[in-house]
């Protein structure tokens, strides 16, 4: 079994008087994590799978007496797919406030519902962690840096979903099953989604614009809907952990782009499945975009898994000066240019360095990217 970094984060927060929430896209390993915790603590734990209607009913508006019966003498309560329970936030609040020695660990496959049902009720009562597909760092620790570097082109095409990584030879079939209605199940179940076909067209459009600035106005014209609908559906895709956006960085220069955004996919394999392109890099015209997505999503995993807090951006001016990726950490800027071609020359714009003195800059390419994704 591949060790997940989030395991230590969860272990460090056990019995600290708060619920532990593990959220993320489907099939990233949340249920596996909860099952592992349960197997290590079977004598003092109970596991509840909320895909089961009977389980959902038990946790919907229960009294303290009913919860006492459910919990019994258990010290750890694990609730999988908690977003499927009505009023789960209030139920968890009762457990935390009434049964102070009981550790609650909850998983949810989407923030579409779990945010509304849990966050308000559990203000100050929870630790929350995002589980991604496997990270470069996790795979280096599992096998070796040499092995992972050797597989870089494969990862750029097929990504890091656990089943994709562990079931070699079946990558395309697994991704096609995953990127169908199963991955978007939470979105399609959401009451405001009335046009599933629009969501699928939007995904294709976003996949084809990978690494480029995205205009909601242009997308709305392309899809024949208003910009409000486009932004709403993009927000749903973000809440289901399919995509994420980077905003443009601007502070000092008049000609910096202020309202632009780029959209990336959490996983390269999902993106390539959406456009049905699993060609090797030598046969592709989008290798640069795949490389950028691989690095930005991989860096996001690294920062999150290692509890490094950063505001992340890209930078561009009206004169087409640009920097692919910027981190603002503790008031200091770290700028990165992401190049697949290690021999390609790049010089950081002088206007950026003048406007933001003290910033650090680094080129990330296939010769040094492993440090960018592992911190080593």
C-alpha positions as CSV (number, residue, x, y, z in Angstrom):
1,X,0.0,0.0,0.0
2,X,1.3,3.4,-0.9
3,X,1.8,5.6,2.2
4,X,-0.2,8.8,2.0
5,X,1.3,12.0,3.5
6,X,-2.1,12.9,4.9
7,X,-2.0,9.9,7.2
8,X,0.5,11.7,9.5
9,X,-1.4,14.9,9.4
10,X,-4.5,13.0,10.6
11,X,-2.6,11.0,13.2
12,X,-1.1,14.2,14.7
13,X,-4.6,15.6,15.3
14,X,-6.2,12.6,16.9
15,X,-7.9,13.3,20.3
16,X,-7.3,17.0,20.2
17,X,-11.0,17.8,20.8
18,X,-12.0,18.5,17.2
19,X,-13.5,16.6,14.3
20,X,-11.1,15.6,11.4
21,X,-12.4,16.1,7.9
22,X,-10.8,14.5,4.9
23,X,-12.3,15.9,1.7
24,X,-11.4,15.5,-2.0
25,X,-12.5,14.1,-5.3
26,X,-13.8,10.5,-5.6
27,X,-11.3,7.7,-5.9
28,X,-8.4,9.6,-4.4
29,X,-8.1,7.3,-1.4
30,X,-10.3,8.7,1.3
31,X,-12.2,5.5,2.0
32,X,-8.9,3.5,1.9
33,X,-7.5,5.9,4.5
34,X,-10.5,5.6,6.8
35,X,-10.4,1.8,6.5
36,X,-6.7,1.8,7.4
37,X,-7.4,3.8,10.5
38,X,-10.2,1.5,11.4
39,X,-8.1,-1.7,10.9
40,X,-5.4,-0.3,13.2
41,X,-8.0,0.5,15.9
42,X,-10.7,-2.1,15.5
43,X,-11.1,-2.7,19.2
44,X,-12.1,0.9,19.8
45,X,-13.6,2.1,16.5
46,X,-16.8,2.0,14.5
47,X,-17.0,2.6,10.8
48,X,-20.1,4.0,9.1
49,X,-20.5,4.0,5.3
50,X,-23.0,6.6,4.3
51,X,-23.6,5.2,0.9
52,X,-25.8,2.8,2.9
53,X,-29.4,4.3,3.3
54,X,-29.8,2.7,6.8
55,X,-26.6,4.4,7.9
56,X,-27.7,7.8,6.6
57,X,-31.0,7.5,8.4
58,X,-29.3,6.8,11.7
59,X,-27.2,10.0,11.5
60,X,-30.1,12.2,10.2
61,X,-31.4,14.4,13.1
62,X,-30.5,11.9,15.9
63,X,-31.0,12.7,19.6
64,X,-28.1,12.5,22.1
65,X,-29.5,9.2,23.3
66,X,-29.6,7.7,19.8
67,X,-26.0,8.8,19.2
68,X,-24.9,7.3,22.5
69,X,-26.3,4.0,21.3
70,X,-24.5,4.3,18.0
71,X,-21.2,5.2,19.5
72,X,-21.3,2.8,22.4
73,X,-17.9,2.5,24.0
74,X,-16.0,3.4,20.9
75,X,-13.2,6.0,21.0
76,X,-13.0,6.6,17.3
77,X,-16.0,7.1,14.9
78,X,-15.3,7.0,11.2
79,X,-18.0,8.4,8.9
80,X,-17.4,7.8,5.1
81,X,-19.2,10.0,2.5
82,X,-20.7,12.2,5.1
83,X,-22.0,14.7,2.6
84,X,-24.9,12.3,1.9
85,X,-26.4,12.9,5.4
86,X,-28.9,15.6,5.9
87,X,-27.9,18.0,8.7
88,X,-24.6,16.2,9.2
89,X,-23.0,19.3,10.6
90,X,-25.4,19.5,13.5
91,X,-25.0,15.8,14.2
92,X,-21.2,16.1,14.3
93,X,-21.6,19.2,16.6
94,X,-23.6,17.2,19.0
95,X,-21.1,14.4,19.0
96,X,-18.1,16.7,19.6
97,X,-19.9,18.8,22.3
98,X,-21.5,15.8,24.1
99,X,-18.9,13.0,23.8
100,X,-15.7,14.9,24.3
101,X,-13.5,11.8,24.5
102,X,-14.7,10.5,21.1
103,X,-12.6,11.3,18.0
104,X,-14.7,11.8,14.9
105,X,-13.1,11.3,11.5
106,X,-15.2,12.2,8.5
107,X,-14.7,11.9,4.7
108,X,-16.5,13.7,1.9
109,X,-16.1,13.4,-1.8
110,X,-17.2,16.9,-2.6
111,X,-17.5,20.3,-1.0
112,X,-20.7,21.0,-3.0
113,X,-22.8,19.8,-0.1
114,X,-20.3,19.2,2.7
115,X,-19.3,22.8,3.0
116,X,-22.9,23.9,3.6
117,X,-23.7,21.0,5.9
118,X,-20.6,21.0,8.0
119,X,-18.6,24.2,8.0
120,X,-21.0,26.6,9.6
121,X,-21.9,24.1,12.4
122,X,-18.3,23.1,13.1
123,X,-16.7,26.5,13.2
124,X,-13.7,26.1,15.5
125,X,-14.5,22.4,15.9
126,X,-12.6,20.8,13.0
127,X,-9.4,20.1,11.3
128,X,-9.8,19.9,7.5
129,X,-7.4,18.2,5.0
130,X,-7.7,17.8,1.2
131,X,-6.8,14.4,-0.2
132,X,-5.4,14.7,-3.8
133,X,-4.5,12.0,-6.3
134,X,-1.1,10.6,-5.5
135,X,1.7,13.1,-5.5
136,X,5.2,12.9,-7.0
137,X,6.7,13.1,-3.5
138,X,4.5,10.2,-2.3
139,X,5.6,8.0,-5.2
140,X,9.3,8.9,-4.7
141,X,9.0,7.8,-1.1
142,X,7.1,4.6,-2.2
143,X,9.6,3.5,-4.9
144,X,12.5,5.8,-5.6
145,X,13.4,9.1,-7.2
146,X,15.0,7.3,-10.1
147,X,11.9,5.3,-10.9
148,X,9.6,8.4,-10.7
149,X,11.9,10.4,-13.0
150,X,11.9,7.5,-15.5
151,X,8.1,7.5,-15.5
152,X,7.7,11.3,-15.9
153,X,6.3,11.2,-19.5
154,X,3.8,8.4,-18.5
155,X,2.6,10.5,-15.5
156,X,2.2,13.6,-17.7
157,X,-0.2,11.6,-19.9
158,X,-2.0,9.3,-17.4
159,X,-1.7,11.2,-14.1
160,X,-1.7,10.0,-10.5
161,X,-5.0,8.6,-9.5
162,X,-4.3,5.6,-7.3
163,X,-5.9,3.0,-9.5
164,X,-4.1,4.4,-12.5
165,X,-0.8,4.1,-10.8
166,X,-1.3,0.7,-9.2
167,X,-3.0,-1.1,-12.2
168,X,-0.4,-0.7,-14.9
169,X,-1.6,-1.6,-18.4
170,X,-5.2,-0.5,-17.7
171,X,-4.7,3.2,-17.4
172,X,-7.0,4.3,-20.3
173,X,-9.9,2.1,-19.2
174,X,-9.7,3.2,-15.6
175,X,-9.6,6.9,-16.6
176,X,-12.5,6.6,-18.9
177,X,-14.6,5.0,-16.2
178,X,-13.5,7.5,-13.6
179,X,-14.0,10.6,-15.8
180,X,-17.5,9.6,-16.7
181,X,-20.5,10.3,-14.5
182,X,-18.7,8.8,-11.4
183,X,-16.2,11.6,-11.0
184,X,-18.9,14.3,-11.6
185,X,-21.6,12.4,-9.6
186,X,-21.8,15.0,-6.9
187,X,-22.2,17.8,-9.5
188,X,-25.0,16.0,-11.4
189,X,-26.8,15.3,-8.2
190,X,-26.6,19.0,-7.2
191,X,-30.0,20.6,-7.6
192,X,-28.9,23.5,-9.7
193,X,-27.3,21.4,-12.5
194,X,-30.0,21.3,-15.2
195,X,-27.8,20.8,-18.3
196,X,-25.2,18.0,-17.9
197,X,-24.3,18.3,-21.5
198,X,-23.2,21.9,-21.0
199,X,-20.9,20.8,-18.2
200,X,-19.3,18.3,-20.5
201,X,-18.8,20.9,-23.2
202,X,-17.3,23.3,-20.7
203,X,-14.8,20.7,-19.5
204,X,-13.7,20.1,-23.1
205,X,-13.2,23.8,-23.7
206,X,-11.2,24.2,-20.4
207,X,-9.1,21.2,-21.3
208,X,-8.2,22.7,-24.7
209,X,-7.3,26.0,-23.1
210,X,-4.9,24.4,-20.6
211,X,-2.1,26.8,-19.6
212,X,-3.8,29.8,-21.3
213,X,-5.8,32.6,-19.8
214,X,-9.5,31.8,-19.7
215,X,-12.2,34.3,-20.6
216,X,-15.6,33.6,-19.1
217,X,-17.1,35.9,-21.8
218,X,-15.5,33.9,-24.6
219,X,-16.6,30.6,-23.0
220,X,-20.1,31.9,-22.8
221,X,-20.2,32.8,-26.5
222,X,-18.7,29.5,-27.4
223,X,-21.3,27.5,-25.3
224,X,-24.2,29.8,-26.0
225,X,-25.0,30.6,-22.4
226,X,-24.5,33.7,-20.2
227,X,-21.3,34.3,-18.2
228,X,-23.0,33.8,-14.9
229,X,-23.8,30.2,-15.8
230,X,-20.3,29.6,-17.0
231,X,-18.8,30.9,-13.8
232,X,-21.3,29.0,-11.7
233,X,-20.4,25.7,-13.5
234,X,-16.7,26.4,-13.1
235,X,-17.2,26.9,-9.4
236,X,-19.0,23.5,-9.2
237,X,-16.1,21.8,-11.0
238,X,-13.7,23.5,-8.5
239,X,-15.9,22.3,-5.5
240,X,-15.8,18.8,-6.9
241,X,-12.0,19.0,-7.1
242,X,-11.8,18.5,-10.9
243,X,-10.2,21.9,-11.6
244,X,-8.7,24.8,-9.8
245,X,-7.9,28.4,-10.9
246,X,-4.9,30.7,-10.6
247,X,-5.6,34.4,-10.4
248,X,-3.3,37.0,-12.0
249,X,-0.8,38.7,-9.6
250,X,-1.0,42.5,-9.5
251,X,0.1,45.2,-7.0
252,X,2.5,47.8,-8.3
253,X,2.5,48.1,-12.1
254,X,-0.3,49.9,-14.0
255,X,-0.2,47.5,-17.0
256,X,-0.4,44.3,-14.9
257,X,-3.5,42.2,-15.8
258,X,-5.8,42.4,-12.9
259,X,-8.8,40.1,-13.6
260,X,-7.4,37.3,-15.6
261,X,-7.3,33.7,-14.5
262,X,-5.9,30.4,-15.6
263,X,-7.6,27.1,-15.0
264,X,-5.8,23.8,-14.3
265,X,-6.8,20.3,-13.7
266,X,-5.9,18.5,-10.5
267,X,-4.9,15.5,-12.6
268,X,-3.3,15.3,-16.0
269,X,-4.9,12.0,-16.7
270,X,-8.4,13.3,-16.2
271,X,-7.7,16.3,-18.5
272,X,-6.4,14.0,-21.3
273,X,-9.4,11.7,-20.9
274,X,-11.7,14.6,-21.4
275,X,-10.2,15.3,-24.9
276,X,-9.5,11.6,-25.6
277,X,-5.8,12.0,-26.2
278,X,-3.4,9.5,-24.7
279,X,-0.7,10.0,-27.3
280,X,2.9,10.0,-26.2
281,X,4.6,13.4,-25.8
282,X,6.5,13.0,-29.1
283,X,3.2,13.0,-30.9
284,X,1.5,15.9,-29.1
285,X,1.3,19.6,-29.7
286,X,0.3,20.4,-26.1
287,X,3.4,19.1,-24.2
288,X,4.2,22.5,-22.8
289,X,0.7,22.8,-21.4
290,X,0.8,19.3,-19.9
291,X,4.1,20.1,-18.3
292,X,2.7,23.3,-16.8
293,X,-0.4,21.5,-15.4
294,X,1.8,18.6,-14.1
295,X,4.0,21.1,-12.2
296,X,1.4,23.5,-10.9
297,X,-0.9,20.7,-9.7
298,X,2.1,18.8,-8.3
299,X,3.3,21.9,-6.4
300,X,-0.2,22.4,-5.0
301,X,-0.1,18.9,-3.6
302,X,3.3,19.4,-2.1
303,X,2.4,22.7,-0.4
304,X,-0.9,21.2,1.0
305,X,0.6,17.9,2.1
306,X,3.5,19.7,3.9
307,X,1.3,22.4,5.4
308,X,3.1,25.2,3.6
309,X,0.8,28.2,3.3
310,X,1.0,30.2,0.1
311,X,-1.1,32.4,-2.1
312,X,-0.5,31.3,-5.7
313,X,-0.7,33.3,-8.9
314,X,0.6,33.8,-12.5
315,X,1.8,37.2,-13.7
316,X,1.3,38.9,-17.0
317,X,1.3,42.5,-18.3
318,X,-0.5,44.1,-21.3
319,X,2.8,44.0,-23.1
320,X,2.8,40.2,-22.9
321,X,5.6,40.0,-20.3
322,X,4.8,36.9,-18.1
323,X,5.8,34.6,-15.3
324,X,4.1,31.2,-15.2
325,X,3.8,30.7,-11.5
326,X,4.3,32.8,-8.4
327,X,4.0,32.0,-4.7
328,X,3.5,34.6,-2.0
329,X,4.7,33.1,1.2
330,X,5.1,35.2,4.4
331,X,5.3,38.4,2.4
332,X,8.0,37.2,0.0
333,X,7.5,36.4,-3.7
334,X,8.9,33.3,-5.3
335,X,8.6,33.3,-9.1
336,X,9.0,30.2,-11.3
337,X,9.1,29.8,-15.1
338,X,8.1,26.3,-16.2
339,X,9.8,25.1,-19.3
340,X,9.7,21.6,-20.8
341,X,12.7,22.4,-23.0
342,X,15.6,22.6,-20.6
343,X,17.7,24.4,-23.3
344,X,15.2,27.2,-23.9
345,X,16.5,30.5,-22.6
346,X,14.3,32.8,-20.4
347,X,15.1,36.0,-18.6
348,X,12.8,37.3,-15.8
349,X,11.2,40.6,-16.8
350,X,13.2,43.5,-15.4
351,X,9.9,45.4,-14.7
352,X,8.9,42.6,-12.3
353,X,12.2,42.7,-10.4
354,X,12.1,46.5,-10.2
355,X,8.5,46.4,-8.9
356,X,9.1,43.5,-6.5
357,X,12.7,43.7,-5.2
358,X,13.8,40.8,-3.1
359,X,11.8,38.3,-5.1
360,X,13.4,34.9,-5.8
361,X,13.3,33.4,-9.3
362,X,13.9,29.9,-10.6
363,X,13.5,28.1,-13.9
364,X,11.9,24.7,-13.5
365,X,12.6,22.2,-16.3
366,X,13.0,18.4,-16.6
367,X,16.5,18.6,-15.2
368,X,15.5,20.0,-11.8
369,X,11.7,19.7,-11.4
370,X,12.0,17.0,-8.7
371,X,13.1,19.6,-6.2
372,X,10.1,21.7,-7.0
373,X,7.8,18.8,-6.2
374,X,9.6,17.4,-3.1
375,X,11.3,20.4,-1.5
376,X,14.7,18.6,-1.8
